[in-house]
């Protein structure tokens, strides 16, 4: 735990689901910055600071990535693979947040060194509880190595 | 003739001497005979003349002595005859016939004179000469003179001549003896050398040579002799070498070699024969060949080599085995010799058997795997097929002879160009379709290799046909099964997503209603409504999707233009709304299949094109048909937003959308792919990039088949 807040990158194509995550951050007064991108291509552009994400102040390096699996253009599993095969990005914990409870998706995700796999609950209370636990676990209790931005 | 035999056996040297001496003596004797003949004939004439002269003189001078009866003087006169040694004696007769005086040469015995001188004469006898002349004086007969001369002097001379001849002959003899040495050196010795050498050669020494000492006949003879000996030596050595070679060959030959005489008794039994029959040569030689080859092989009677074929051999231990034989017969001074060359073909027979078995297995394997092989021999222009290859083509091995040109008849008309080009390029790894004689369509994969001779010319082509029809069917089923799985997965995930939204925002709605946050309430309701709508859409499309696999309308004939027209009608609203200009290009063509489903292809593609027109001011869609390398390719081209080439494949995925904010569920293109695959086609999209428009292309080979065969193919 350190003073500097951890930035969270949310990769979510469904605006409703993005809204849910956003609301939970507000509810639990999570001061960390939530950065939202819509698909896999955008996620990679953000991480590699391409195009509209080239400004480091606007697009800081995330401490945790919340990743959906079914994404337009480049799907979540592909994004995960790219992150984990990059020697600089691979230390960023990736948490899968998806509606898919499929066995093959879970196996593929863990095979590719995912940090956690969470299935979106089809219940308001559960979803809220999950988001609360997720916030405390990753943003309060979990410790991270001190990371400088790659081009600092 | 004894004498000639004797001479004939003499040494040449002696013969030569004899001939030389005889020649000399004969010529000497002939010369002497000539001289003696001449001497004898001239001497007689001279003697007669001499006696006549002496007689006449005596007769003239003895007249007075008779007249005066002076016997003393008469004797003196007669004594003058001492000067004439030819006269042996002389008598002077008185007129009364009595002896008046006489003369006898000293060497003569005192012979009495003849009683009467006889009539006057000059008589030449062989050995003597008588001269009688009357002595007269003044015409009065006073008496008679008788002279008798002999040949003594002649004979004396002849004796002298004989002596000379003898002496000369002796001298010749001596000379001949002297010559003997020379002759020996010049003639005898070289000849003796030659004869000595001949004897050495006869004794086996072929290195013997004679020195050539002269250029005469003997020298030439010696030269010729040496050449002959050299030739003899070389041929002998060659003969020995070839004999040694033959012995080597016979000894080391892998084939058994046995020579028999006319009675089939073994004369020669080589090492290979010993091994083959397990019998030492010492035991075999002399016995009948029948113990090894019991069934007598056919003797052709002709000399030379003939193949006998397969025989049964029997080893010493009684084991029987197959042999292959060839034999050669030779007529020699000692009778007919037959040589048989035998080869143990046990292994070959086994190999043949194994080959037959493996050929059978190959045939079976090909049959099971639908795998046929073929071979094209460039030299004979002959094509060989395996049984399975015939079966694949629906013909029987006996009833059909494959040819290069005839094969094209099998190839599907649309694949012929491709097929010919592949063969021309010797690219022996390609796929094509055939239409069997019974009209059944088969998919074949041909692979092969080119075999070239030393000069790099194509010798033959060899390869396989793999009938992939069933495999493709299975693949398609598998693909469909995978799609099925993907479908259920997608449904569970994508239906869950709006459900999560509905449930969660219902929770928020409850909260927000309690806190009277009307702004949030409105938002919550909007999210719920949107999710519910999405679910409705998804369910509709799922229903549509499930139809693709399950609902089958009976296949009908329909043209390309008819299908396009129907599709355009279905999306006429969208087209009109966006103001899109639609153009149909290319030839018309007849298809055969499930009409509503075929329509869906164009319908979805046009709908998709209209949806992604973007900001295009003059939107245009072009629908057509092209021939690309022998294949009929349909296309739908637009000038809309286009597609990033990276996602060209992903667009056909079920529920895949490139733009998360666009309407729809991402089902349209997945549906198109599904239908295209049902007709064994492919669908792909070409786009230079975002903003550059897109062109969707697809093939429908099974729908384009001629005849009704596709009815079975299409049935899923």
Interface residues (C-beta under 8 A of the other chain):
Chain A: X13 X14 X15 X16 X17 X19 X20 X23 X38 X39 X69 X70 X71 X72 X73 X98 X99 X100 X101 X102 X104 X120 X121 X122 X123 X124 X125 X127 X128
Chain B: X489 X492 X493 X494 X496 X497 X498 X499 X500 X501 X503 X504 X505 X506 X507 X508 X510 X523 X527 X530 X531 X644 X646 X647 X650 X655 X656 X657 X658 X659 X660 X661
